[in-house]
Amino acid sequence: MPYASFPVTARIDGRVIGRWNMVEAGEYTLRIPRSVLEGKTSFVLSLDTPAATSPQQLGVNSDVRILGLAVRQIAIRDAPARSAK
């Protein structure tokens, strides 16, 4: 289902690390700067969706729950080092 505009803000421990507008369901990639995770053994990842709404508000059904986005998987991998040119 395509979206007109569904903004998402990603934060780690409250610090904004990325923003994007979802235009359709699918896979999205976000690069986290090493400096954000340096020295951390754990962190909180937040995905904020200020345009989240309920199916009732959209006229879909009577469900009043505010729904943002569904996350099926999150993978955090160490990126390969970039070579200096």
Buried (B, 14 or more C-beta within 10 A) or exposed (E): EEEEEBBBBBBBEEEEBBEEEBEEEEEEEBEBEEEEBEEEEEEEBEBEBEEBBBBEEEEEEEEEEEEBEEEEEEEEEEEEEEEEE
